[in-house]
Amino acid sequence: MSYFLKVNNDLNHFENDFCRMEIKKEILHCVFFPFLLIDERVAEIIVRDRIKFSKGKPYRMLMDISNLKYITREGREYLASEIGIKNIIAGAYVATSQNEKLLWNMFLNINRPATPSQIFEDKKEALKWLELFK
């Protein structure tokens, strides 16, 4: 499978094969594409592209995981690793289904990223929580 990174600096967003990211009001927004399965390789690509897109600047991050199909143990471990959380001040994760909440609660409770992280059902509540880390 080939992977692409499409950057449009005028709109301050990019997308690759797995997600779309953009920066709005000093918050990095990430939306997964439908039926995404995150294994270690996909996690590495998402993190690499996030760091490249943000030019190494730390951001608060809002991640919409409502399209997540599954995340492997290796994918969870990579995202929670020192490299996986690099330049993330705090992470708010928005989940709409029980499956998404279960998968991401496993990530937060088992892998325990070293940055403040919380799961939300409502995007507005997630953004409000991220304001605490301004």
C-alpha positions as CSV (number, residue, x, y, z in Angstrom):
1,M,0.0,0.0,0.0
2,S,1.3,3.4,-0.8
3,Y,0.9,6.3,1.6
4,F,0.5,9.9,0.7
5,L,0.8,13.2,2.5
6,K,-1.1,16.1,1.0
7,V,-0.4,19.5,2.6
8,N,-2.2,22.7,1.8
9,N,-0.5,25.4,3.8
10,D,-3.0,28.1,2.9
11,L,-5.8,26.1,4.6
12,N,-3.5,24.8,7.3
13,H,-4.6,21.2,6.9
14,F,-3.3,17.9,5.5
15,E,-4.5,14.4,5.0
16,N,-2.9,11.1,4.4
17,D,-4.4,7.7,3.8
18,F,-5.7,7.4,7.4
19,C,-6.8,10.8,8.7
20,R,-7.3,14.5,8.1
21,M,-5.6,17.1,10.3
22,E,-6.0,20.8,10.6
23,I,-5.0,23.5,13.1
24,K,-7.8,25.7,14.4
25,K,-7.4,28.2,17.2
26,E,-4.1,26.6,18.4
27,I,-5.7,23.1,18.6
28,L,-4.7,20.3,16.3
29,H,-7.8,18.5,15.1
30,C,-7.5,15.0,13.7
31,V,-10.4,13.0,12.1
32,F,-9.8,9.3,11.2
33,F,-11.1,8.1,7.9
34,P,-13.9,5.5,7.9
35,F,-13.2,1.9,9.0
36,L,-9.7,2.7,10.1
37,L,-7.6,-0.2,11.6
38,I,-4.6,1.2,13.5
39,D,-1.7,-1.2,13.8
40,E,1.9,-0.2,14.6
41,R,2.8,0.8,11.0
42,V,-0.3,3.0,10.7
43,A,0.3,4.5,14.1
44,E,3.9,5.3,13.1
45,I,2.7,7.1,9.9
46,I,0.0,9.1,11.7
47,V,2.6,10.3,14.3
48,R,5.3,11.0,11.7
49,D,2.9,13.0,9.6
50,R,1.5,14.9,12.6
51,I,4.9,15.9,13.7
52,K,5.9,17.0,10.2
53,F,2.6,18.9,9.7
54,S,2.9,20.7,13.0
55,K,6.5,21.5,12.3
56,G,7.5,20.2,15.7
57,K,5.4,22.7,17.6
58,P,3.5,21.4,20.6
59,Y,-0.3,21.4,20.4
60,R,-3.4,20.5,22.3
61,M,-5.1,17.8,20.2
62,L,-8.7,17.0,19.5
63,M,-9.1,13.5,17.9
64,D,-12.3,12.3,16.5
65,I,-12.1,8.6,16.7
66,S,-15.7,7.9,15.6
67,N,-14.5,6.2,12.4
68,L,-12.1,3.9,14.2
69,K,-12.7,0.2,13.5
70,Y,-10.0,-1.3,15.7
71,I,-6.6,-0.5,17.2
72,T,-4.1,-3.3,17.9
73,R,-2.0,-3.7,21.0
74,E,1.1,-2.6,19.1
75,G,-0.7,0.4,17.7
76,R,-1.9,1.4,21.2
77,E,1.6,1.0,22.6
78,Y,3.2,3.1,19.8
79,L,0.7,5.9,20.3
80,A,1.3,6.0,24.0
81,S,5.1,5.9,23.6
82,E,7.4,8.8,24.1
83,I,7.5,9.2,20.3
84,G,3.7,8.8,19.9
85,I,2.9,11.6,22.3
86,K,5.7,13.9,21.2
87,N,4.5,17.5,21.0
88,I,1.1,16.7,22.4
89,I,0.2,19.0,25.3
90,A,-3.1,17.2,26.0
91,G,-5.4,14.9,24.1
92,A,-9.2,14.9,24.0
93,Y,-10.8,12.0,22.2
94,V,-14.3,12.1,20.9
95,A,-16.1,8.8,20.6
96,T,-19.8,8.3,19.6
97,S,-20.2,4.5,19.9
98,Q,-19.7,2.0,22.7
99,N,-17.1,0.2,20.6
100,E,-15.0,3.3,20.1
101,K,-15.2,4.2,23.8
102,L,-14.2,0.6,24.7
103,L,-11.2,0.7,22.4
104,W,-10.0,4.1,23.5
105,N,-10.6,3.4,27.2
106,M,-8.3,0.4,26.7
107,F,-5.7,2.8,25.3
108,L,-6.0,5.3,28.1
109,N,-6.2,2.7,30.9
110,I,-3.8,0.1,29.8
111,N,-1.2,2.1,27.8
112,R,-1.5,5.3,29.8
113,P,0.0,8.0,27.7
114,A,2.1,10.5,29.7
115,T,0.1,13.5,28.6
116,P,-3.3,14.5,30.0
117,S,-5.9,12.5,28.1
118,Q,-9.6,12.1,28.3
119,I,-12.4,10.6,26.2
120,F,-15.6,12.6,25.5
121,E,-19.0,12.0,23.8
122,D,-19.4,15.6,22.9
123,K,-16.9,17.7,20.9
124,K,-17.8,21.0,22.7
125,E,-17.0,19.4,26.0
126,A,-13.7,18.1,24.7
127,L,-12.8,21.6,23.4
128,K,-13.7,23.1,26.8
129,W,-11.5,20.6,28.6
130,L,-8.6,21.4,26.2
131,E,-8.8,25.0,27.2
132,L,-7.5,24.0,30.7
133,F,-4.1,23.3,29.0
134,K,-3.8,26.7,27.2
